[in-house]
Amino acid sequence: MPAFRKLTFPDQATFEGLSSELNSFDFAVPIGVLSENSKEFAVDILLREEIHESFTPYIVWPKPCGVHVFLGWDEQYTIDWEAHRNESKQEAE
């Protein structure tokens, strides 16, 4: 199922090393370093299928929709964000 995910890697080199695992139909938009105090590198990815497990640890869930959104995907991201938020609350209980 297609999905829009936001990811933050420890640095740009980490993303570049993993980017070869993206499906040829996936589309990544490097957002870049978001803070002068950090080397963390943000990337938004529009996935044709489920995300590869090697990317899972880097998924972040900023409140919708952050600094970038793929045209037409803001509503779906918000739905996914709510689902993740509710899952996290249930796991905490």
C-alpha positions in Angstrom: 0.0 0.0 0.0 1.4 3.4 -0.9 2.5 5.6 2.0 4.1 8.9 2.8 6.7 8.8 5.6 9.0 11.3 7.2 12.4 10.1 8.3 15.4 11.5 10.2 18.8 9.9 9.8 21.8 10.6 12.0 23.5 12.2 9.0 23.3 12.5 5.2 25.7 9.6 4.7 23.4 7.2 6.5 20.6 8.1 4.2 22.7 7.9 1.1 23.9 4.4 2.2 20.4 3.1 2.6 18.9 4.9 -0.4 19.9 2.0 -2.7 17.2 -0.1 -0.9 14.4 2.2 -2.1 12.1 0.7 -4.8 12.6 2.4 -8.2 9.0 3.7 -7.9 9.7 5.3 -4.5 10.3 9.1 -4.4 12.6 10.7 -1.8 12.8 14.4 -1.1 15.9 15.3 1.0 14.8 18.1 3.3 18.3 18.5 4.8 19.7 19.4 8.1 16.9 21.0 10.2 19.1 22.5 13.0 22.5 24.1 13.2 23.1 22.1 16.4 22.6 18.7 14.8 23.8 16.7 11.8 20.4 14.8 11.6 19.3 14.7 8.0 15.5 14.8 7.2 14.0 13.0 4.2 10.4 12.7 3.1 9.6 9.5 1.1 6.6 8.7 -1.0 6.5 4.9 -1.1 4.8 2.7 -3.6 4.7 -0.2 -1.1 5.5 -0.7 2.6 8.7 0.8 3.8 11.8 -1.4 3.8 12.6 -2.6 7.4 16.0 -1.0 7.4 14.3 2.4 7.2 11.9 1.7 10.1 14.1 3.0 12.9 14.4 6.4 11.2 10.6 7.1 10.9 9.5 10.2 12.7 6.0 11.6 13.2 6.1 15.4 13.4 2.7 17.0 13.9 1.1 17.2 10.4 2.5 18.0 8.2 5.9 19.6 8.9 7.9 21.7 6.4 7.1 19.5 3.4 4.2 17.4 2.1 3.6 15.7 -1.2 0.7 17.2 -3.1 -2.5 15.4 -2.2 -0.9 13.4 0.7 -1.5 15.8 3.6 -4.8 14.2 4.5 -3.4 10.6 4.4 -0.4 11.7 6.5 -2.7 13.2 9.1 -4.7 9.9 9.3 -1.5 7.9 9.6 -0.2 10.3 12.2 -3.4 9.9 14.3 -3.2 6.1 14.0 0.4 6.1 15.1 -0.4 8.5 18.0 -3.2 6.2 19.2 -1.0 3.1 18.9 1.7 4.8 21.0 -0.8 5.8 23.7 -2.1 2.2 23.9 1.4 0.8 24.1 2.2 3.2 27.0 -0.8 2.0 29.0 
